Amino acid sequence: MAAGNPILQVEGLTLAFGGVKALSGVDFSVAPGSITTVIGPNGAGKTSLFNTISGFYRPSQGAVTFKGRDISRLPAPQRAKLGLARSFQNIALFRGMSVLDNIKLGRHCHLKTNVFQGLFYLGTAKREEMALRADIEERIIDFLEIDHIRHASVAALPYGLQKRVEMARALAMQPEVLMLDEPVAGMNREETEDMARFILDVRNEWGVTVLMVEHDMGLVMDLSDHVVVLNFGQVIADGTPGQVQADPEVIRAYLGDSDVSDLRRRLRGQPQDEAV
């Protein structure tokens, strides 16, 4: 991909459920090596957008282009194999399995072993399994600081650690673009700070482009290079965090239970009782 070209581009994306349009003509691009965040009020279409980009929904109109290739009609597993991985707003781990086994499932799309080899654990399957486990334990588990729980059942873990395991499974897919759907939702301050550090390190140390949906404005404004604002399925603002904070359309979209000064504090990621 030539320098300066977007790694991911969304053009005219429209998604309808019956007569209801969840997305209407959505356009934006994601630069390689950036952290881009999609924000918007509840019901704005953020998760629908994520589901369409990752292949769980098929758009009514428009295109999703990844590394210069139109992937609009590709199923989700093929998009993952190309380098597009995601986590989910509601944790989608296998609760009866261990942390390590959940993470290993993320690499499934890249395995070359066939069913027969896997069933009888023949030479190729054994070597591939050993290499996979070593890579996950030495890189991903160590990177996300979850070595102490790698053999624990996911069901026994607190919520914050389950979110970290889900991120680990997405990283096991060896993504070029990591899509995170509300990565810090429901976390306390310490867990949020840890996740913010991991997101930055994924970009800075691994060179992975990050596209996320998030409601925590402090996190959004601190981490993001680029912010896209949705409202009623349409893009109403698109730019740097500073540009978005000052956009009148964004302020109008978020108004309802706050006055303008309180809203501006929220968009800057400041607590409500902190001076402007």
C-alpha beads as a LAMMPS data file, in Angstrom:
LAMMPS data file: protein, C-alpha beads

276 atoms
275 bonds

1 atom types
1 bond types

-500.0 500.0 xlo xhi
-500.0 500.0 ylo yhi
-500.0 500.0 zlo zhi

Masses

1 110.0

Atoms # bond

1 1 1 0.000 0.000 0.000
2 1 1 1.435 3.364 -1.032
3 1 1 2.378 5.826 1.689
4 1 1 -0.465 8.205 2.482
5 1 1 -3.240 5.881 1.282
6 1 1 -5.857 4.889 3.861
7 1 1 -5.618 1.334 5.154
8 1 1 -9.392 1.257 5.600
9 1 1 -11.983 3.305 3.733
10 1 1 -15.740 3.470 4.121
11 1 1 -17.624 5.030 1.188
12 1 1 -21.358 5.753 1.061
13 1 1 -22.139 2.965 3.520
14 1 1 -25.872 2.456 3.935
15 1 1 -27.506 -0.248 6.042
16 1 1 -31.259 -0.758 6.305
17 1 1 -33.363 -3.104 8.415
18 1 1 -36.729 -3.126 6.687
19 1 1 -37.736 0.515 6.420
20 1 1 -35.302 1.670 9.112
21 1 1 -31.903 3.013 8.043
22 1 1 -29.236 2.225 10.632
23 1 1 -26.546 3.851 8.446
24 1 1 -26.988 6.402 5.686
25 1 1 -24.157 7.350 3.348
26 1 1 -21.339 6.982 5.890
27 1 1 -17.942 8.132 4.603
28 1 1 -14.592 8.180 6.419
29 1 1 -11.090 6.773 6.137
30 1 1 -8.516 5.363 8.547
31 1 1 -4.835 6.198 8.095
32 1 1 -2.208 3.469 8.621
33 1 1 -0.768 3.524 12.123
34 1 1 -3.481 5.793 13.501
35 1 1 -6.007 5.501 16.312
36 1 1 -9.421 6.437 14.944
37 1 1 -12.457 6.551 17.226
38 1 1 -16.139 6.556 16.311
39 1 1 -18.336 8.341 18.843
40 1 1 -21.971 9.380 18.994
41 1 1 -25.081 9.311 21.181
42 1 1 -26.779 6.003 21.997
43 1 1 -28.513 4.623 18.915
44 1 1 -26.327 6.608 16.530
45 1 1 -25.339 3.485 14.553
46 1 1 -21.842 2.875 15.908
47 1 1 -22.142 -0.876 16.471
48 1 1 -24.040 -1.298 13.195
49 1 1 -21.099 0.397 11.490
50 1 1 -18.630 -1.961 13.199
51 1 1 -20.706 -4.990 12.275
52 1 1 -20.809 -3.864 8.643
53 1 1 -17.073 -3.173 8.414
54 1 1 -16.187 -6.525 10.004
55 1 1 -18.588 -8.513 7.811
56 1 1 -21.407 -9.470 10.176
57 1 1 -23.839 -7.229 8.259
58 1 1 -23.927 -6.680 4.515
59 1 1 -24.503 -3.065 3.445
60 1 1 -27.473 -2.045 1.296
61 1 1 -25.208 0.397 -0.545
62 1 1 -21.640 1.613 -0.422
63 1 1 -18.281 -0.059 -0.048
64 1 1 -15.674 -1.036 2.532
65 1 1 -12.130 -0.985 1.153
66 1 1 -9.252 -2.603 3.062
67 1 1 -5.671 -2.125 1.822
68 1 1 -7.048 -1.037 -1.558
69 1 1 -9.350 -4.052 -1.941
70 1 1 -13.139 -3.908 -1.879
71 1 1 -14.171 -6.345 0.863
72 1 1 -17.866 -5.386 0.989
73 1 1 -19.028 -8.856 -0.060
74 1 1 -16.467 -10.926 1.810
75 1 1 -17.682 -12.930 4.839
76 1 1 -16.286 -12.102 8.280
77 1 1 -13.769 -15.024 8.419
78 1 1 -12.131 -13.929 5.165
79 1 1 -11.853 -10.349 6.387
80 1 1 -10.192 -11.626 9.565
81 1 1 -7.736 -13.643 7.489
82 1 1 -6.825 -10.511 5.511
83 1 1 -5.929 -8.675 8.737
84 1 1 -9.131 -7.141 10.110
85 1 1 -9.803 -8.285 13.696
86 1 1 -12.329 -7.089 16.259
87 1 1 -13.524 -7.354 19.820
88 1 1 -17.166 -7.080 20.880
89 1 1 -19.163 -4.665 23.008
90 1 1 -20.682 -7.598 24.892
91 1 1 -17.950 -10.084 25.808
92 1 1 -18.051 -13.020 23.373
93 1 1 -15.620 -15.451 25.007
94 1 1 -16.133 -19.180 25.582
95 1 1 -16.708 -19.106 29.328
96 1 1 -16.066 -22.807 29.912
97 1 1 -12.627 -22.676 28.296
98 1 1 -9.321 -21.420 29.665
99 1 1 -7.814 -18.047 28.852
100 1 1 -5.112 -19.666 26.719
101 1 1 -7.588 -21.756 24.722
102 1 1 -9.794 -18.715 24.070
103 1 1 -6.820 -16.762 22.761
104 1 1 -5.661 -19.652 20.570
105 1 1 -9.029 -19.622 18.803
106 1 1 -8.135 -16.221 17.398
107 1 1 -5.386 -17.757 15.270
108 1 1 -7.747 -20.339 13.748
109 1 1 -8.204 -18.353 10.524
110 1 1 -4.463 -18.645 9.796
111 1 1 -3.939 -22.341 10.586
112 1 1 -2.914 -24.629 7.707
113 1 1 -3.706 -27.928 9.423
114 1 1 -6.585 -29.902 7.888
115 1 1 -9.296 -31.712 9.845
116 1 1 -7.626 -35.159 9.573
117 1 1 -4.259 -33.868 10.814
118 1 1 -5.902 -31.995 13.661
119 1 1 -8.037 -34.959 14.712
120 1 1 -5.086 -37.314 15.060
121 1 1 -2.594 -34.600 16.083
122 1 1 -0.140 -35.615 13.371
123 1 1 3.275 -34.064 12.802
124 1 1 2.210 -30.904 10.988
125 1 1 -0.648 -30.259 13.397
126 1 1 1.590 -30.814 16.429
127 1 1 4.304 -28.491 15.158
128 1 1 1.768 -25.802 14.265
129 1 1 0.092 -26.098 17.672
130 1 1 3.421 -25.801 19.505
131 1 1 4.467 -22.754 17.475
132 1 1 1.067 -21.132 18.012
133 1 1 1.176 -21.648 21.759
134 1 1 4.738 -20.336 22.056
135 1 1 3.902 -17.207 20.069
136 1 1 0.787 -16.469 22.119
137 1 1 2.492 -17.039 25.475
138 1 1 5.682 -15.142 24.619
139 1 1 4.097 -12.195 22.839
140 1 1 0.413 -11.659 23.533
141 1 1 0.000 -13.026 27.061
142 1 1 3.185 -11.335 28.227
143 1 1 2.284 -8.095 26.427
144 1 1 -1.152 -7.860 28.075
145 1 1 0.196 -8.952 31.487
146 1 1 -2.136 -11.940 31.891
147 1 1 0.432 -14.687 32.441
148 1 1 -0.936 -15.354 35.934
149 1 1 -4.391 -16.284 34.568
150 1 1 -3.487 -18.087 31.342
151 1 1 -4.821 -21.455 32.617
152 1 1 -7.815 -20.003 34.488
153 1 1 -11.376 -20.499 33.266
154 1 1 -12.723 -17.342 31.655
155 1 1 -15.943 -17.664 33.682
156 1 1 -13.968 -17.185 36.919
157 1 1 -12.375 -13.896 35.840
158 1 1 -13.527 -10.386 36.765
159 1 1 -15.032 -8.300 33.985
160 1 1 -11.940 -6.152 33.360
161 1 1 -9.721 -9.175 32.792
162 1 1 -12.296 -10.765 30.481
163 1 1 -12.150 -7.619 28.320
164 1 1 -8.363 -7.959 28.223
165 1 1 -8.641 -11.616 27.177
166 1 1 -10.984 -10.641 24.363
167 1 1 -8.433 -8.103 23.149
168 1 1 -5.784 -10.851 23.325
169 1 1 -7.903 -13.129 21.143
170 1 1 -8.262 -10.349 18.561
171 1 1 -4.494 -9.789 18.605
172 1 1 -3.977 -13.513 18.024
173 1 1 -5.576 -12.984 14.595
174 1 1 -2.427 -11.015 13.661
175 1 1 -4.410 -7.945 12.593
176 1 1 -3.266 -4.952 10.634
177 1 1 -6.392 -3.146 11.827
178 1 1 -7.680 -3.883 15.329
179 1 1 -11.337 -2.936 15.846
180 1 1 -12.305 -2.430 19.496
181 1 1 -15.989 -2.020 20.355
182 1 1 -16.172 -0.072 23.646
183 1 1 -12.925 -1.496 25.084
184 1 1 -13.284 0.212 28.496
185 1 1 -17.058 0.012 28.989
186 1 1 -17.857 -0.971 32.581
187 1 1 -14.256 -0.679 33.783
188 1 1 -13.025 1.191 36.837
189 1 1 -10.377 3.896 36.562
190 1 1 -7.386 1.591 37.079
191 1 1 -8.654 -0.916 34.518
192 1 1 -9.339 1.921 32.072
193 1 1 -5.816 3.295 32.453
194 1 1 -4.351 -0.168 31.866
195 1 1 -6.429 -0.677 28.718
196 1 1 -5.483 2.778 27.416
197 1 1 -1.809 1.874 27.845
198 1 1 -2.282 -1.413 25.976
199 1 1 -4.091 0.321 23.088
200 1 1 -1.281 2.853 22.720
201 1 1 1.374 0.124 22.904
202 1 1 -0.408 -1.975 20.260
203 1 1 -0.146 0.989 17.919
204 1 1 3.302 2.248 18.926
205 1 1 5.148 -1.058 19.482
206 1 1 3.312 -3.438 17.145
207 1 1 2.413 -0.952 14.407
208 1 1 -1.244 -2.012 14.425
209 1 1 -3.849 0.501 13.270
210 1 1 -6.698 0.895 15.771
211 1 1 -10.340 1.675 15.019
212 1 1 -12.567 1.836 18.074
213 1 1 -16.004 2.795 19.327
214 1 1 -15.946 4.372 22.777
215 1 1 -18.064 6.510 25.120
216 1 1 -15.312 7.474 27.576
217 1 1 -14.473 10.967 26.322
218 1 1 -11.311 11.217 28.386
219 1 1 -9.938 8.123 26.686
220 1 1 -11.150 9.244 23.256
221 1 1 -9.563 12.681 23.433
222 1 1 -6.299 11.435 24.962
223 1 1 -5.683 8.539 22.558
224 1 1 -7.280 9.413 19.232
225 1 1 -5.583 10.889 16.203
226 1 1 -8.901 11.075 14.362
227 1 1 -12.512 11.154 15.588
228 1 1 -15.644 10.384 13.568
229 1 1 -18.998 11.423 15.035
230 1 1 -22.205 9.603 14.095
231 1 1 -25.771 10.689 14.772
232 1 1 -28.854 8.894 13.435
233 1 1 -26.608 6.807 11.166
234 1 1 -24.882 9.744 9.508
235 1 1 -21.453 11.338 9.927
236 1 1 -21.922 14.806 11.424
237 1 1 -18.254 15.558 12.171
238 1 1 -14.899 14.126 11.165
239 1 1 -11.511 15.455 12.268
240 1 1 -9.008 15.799 15.081
241 1 1 -10.185 15.663 18.698
242 1 1 -9.832 19.445 18.924
243 1 1 -11.931 20.022 15.820
244 1 1 -14.650 17.668 17.034
245 1 1 -14.798 19.264 20.498
246 1 1 -15.571 22.638 18.946
247 1 1 -18.060 21.467 16.301
248 1 1 -21.567 22.946 16.833
249 1 1 -23.217 19.876 15.253
250 1 1 -21.538 17.596 17.790
251 1 1 -22.684 19.794 20.669
252 1 1 -26.261 19.774 19.385
253 1 1 -26.225 15.984 18.941
254 1 1 -25.122 15.415 22.526
255 1 1 -27.395 18.000 24.176
256 1 1 -30.351 16.695 26.162
257 1 1 -29.447 16.149 29.779
258 1 1 -26.548 18.612 30.036
259 1 1 -25.978 22.308 29.556
260 1 1 -23.444 23.507 26.999
261 1 1 -20.629 24.133 29.506
262 1 1 -21.039 20.655 31.018
263 1 1 -21.066 19.093 27.556
264 1 1 -17.866 20.878 26.556
265 1 1 -16.191 19.492 29.685
266 1 1 -17.346 15.983 28.794
267 1 1 -16.050 16.293 25.239
268 1 1 -12.671 17.327 26.627
269 1 1 -12.731 14.334 28.964
270 1 1 -12.941 16.497 32.101
271 1 1 -15.030 15.588 35.176
272 1 1 -18.260 17.539 35.544
273 1 1 -17.041 19.384 38.648
274 1 1 -13.730 20.442 37.063
275 1 1 -13.394 24.027 35.905
276 1 1 -13.414 24.665 32.193

Bonds

1 1 1 2
2 1 2 3
3 1 3 4
4 1 4 5
5 1 5 6
6 1 6 7
7 1 7 8
8 1 8 9
9 1 9 10
10 1 10 11
11 1 11 12
12 1 12 13
13 1 13 14
14 1 14 15
15 1 15 16
16 1 16 17
17 1 17 18
18 1 18 19
19 1 19 20
20 1 20 21
21 1 21 22
22 1 22 23
23 1 23 24
24 1 24 25
25 1 25 26
26 1 26 27
27 1 27 28
28 1 28 29
29 1 29 30
30 1 30 31
31 1 31 32
32 1 32 33
33 1 33 34
34 1 34 35
35 1 35 36
36 1 36 37
37 1 37 38
38 1 38 39
39 1 39 40
40 1 40 41
41 1 41 42
42 1 42 43
43 1 43 44
44 1 44 45
45 1 45 46
46 1 46 47
47 1 47 48
48 1 48 49
49 1 49 50
50 1 50 51
51 1 51 52
52 1 52 53
53 1 53 54
54 1 54 55
55 1 55 56
56 1 56 57
57 1 57 58
58 1 58 59
59 1 59 60
60 1 60 61
61 1 61 62
62 1 62 63
63 1 63 64
64 1 64 65
65 1 65 66
66 1 66 67
67 1 67 68
68 1 68 69
69 1 69 70
70 1 70 71
71 1 71 72
72 1 72 73
73 1 73 74
74 1 74 75
75 1 75 76
76 1 76 77
77 1 77 78
78 1 78 79
79 1 79 80
80 1 80 81
81 1 81 82
82 1 82 83
83 1 83 84
84 1 84 85
85 1 85 86
86 1 86 87
87 1 87 88
88 1 88 89
89 1 89 90
90 1 90 91
91 1 91 92
92 1 92 93
93 1 93 94
94 1 94 95
95 1 95 96
96 1 96 97
97 1 97 98
98 1 98 99
99 1 99 100
100 1 100 101
101 1 101 102
102 1 102 103
103 1 103 104
104 1 104 105
105 1 105 106
106 1 106 107
107 1 107 108
108 1 108 109
109 1 109 110
110 1 110 111
111 1 111 112
112 1 112 113
113 1 113 114
114 1 114 115
115 1 115 116
116 1 116 117
117 1 117 118
118 1 118 119
119 1 119 120
120 1 120 121
121 1 121 122
122 1 122 123
123 1 123 124
124 1 124 125
125 1 125 126
126 1 126 127
127 1 127 128
128 1 128 129
129 1 129 130
130 1 130 131
131 1 131 132
132 1 132 133
133 1 133 134
134 1 134 135
135 1 135 136
136 1 136 137
137 1 137 138
138 1 138 139
139 1 139 140
140 1 140 141
141 1 141 142
142 1 142 143
143 1 143 144
144 1 144 145
145 1 145 146
146 1 146 147
147 1 147 148
148 1 148 149
149 1 149 150
150 1 150 151
151 1 151 152
152 1 152 153
153 1 153 154
154 1 154 155
155 1 155 156
156 1 156 157
157 1 157 158
158 1 158 159
159 1 159 160
160 1 160 161
161 1 161 162
162 1 162 163
163 1 163 164
164 1 164 165
165 1 165 166
166 1 166 167
167 1 167 168
168 1 168 169
169 1 169 170
170 1 170 171
171 1 171 172
172 1 172 173
173 1 173 174
174 1 174 175
175 1 175 176
176 1 176 177
177 1 177 178
178 1 178 179
179 1 179 180
180 1 180 181
181 1 181 182
182 1 182 183
183 1 183 184
184 1 184 185
185 1 185 186
186 1 186 187
187 1 187 188
188 1 188 189
189 1 189 190
190 1 190 191
191 1 191 192
192 1 192 193
193 1 193 194
194 1 194 195
195 1 195 196
196 1 196 197
197 1 197 198
198 1 198 199
199 1 199 200
200 1 200 201
201 1 201 202
202 1 202 203
203 1 203 204
204 1 204 205
205 1 205 206
206 1 206 207
207 1 207 208
208 1 208 209
209 1 209 210
210 1 210 211
211 1 211 212
212 1 212 213
213 1 213 214
214 1 214 215
215 1 215 216
216 1 216 217
217 1 217 218
218 1 218 219
219 1 219 220
220 1 220 221
221 1 221 222
222 1 222 223
223 1 223 224
224 1 224 225
225 1 225 226
226 1 226 227
227 1 227 228
228 1 228 229
229 1 229 230
230 1 230 231
231 1 231 232
232 1 232 233
233 1 233 234
234 1 234 235
235 1 235 236
236 1 236 237
237 1 237 238
238 1 238 239
239 1 239 240
240 1 240 241
241 1 241 242
242 1 242 243
243 1 243 244
244 1 244 245
245 1 245 246
246 1 246 247
247 1 247 248
248 1 248 249
249 1 249 250
250 1 250 251
251 1 251 252
252 1 252 253
253 1 253 254
254 1 254 255
255 1 255 256
256 1 256 257
257 1 257 258
258 1 258 259
259 1 259 260
260 1 260 261
261 1 261 262
262 1 262 263
263 1 263 264
264 1 264 265
265 1 265 266
266 1 266 267
267 1 267 268
268 1 268 269
269 1 269 270
270 1 270 271
271 1 271 272
272 1 272 273
273 1 273 274
274 1 274 275
275 1 275 276
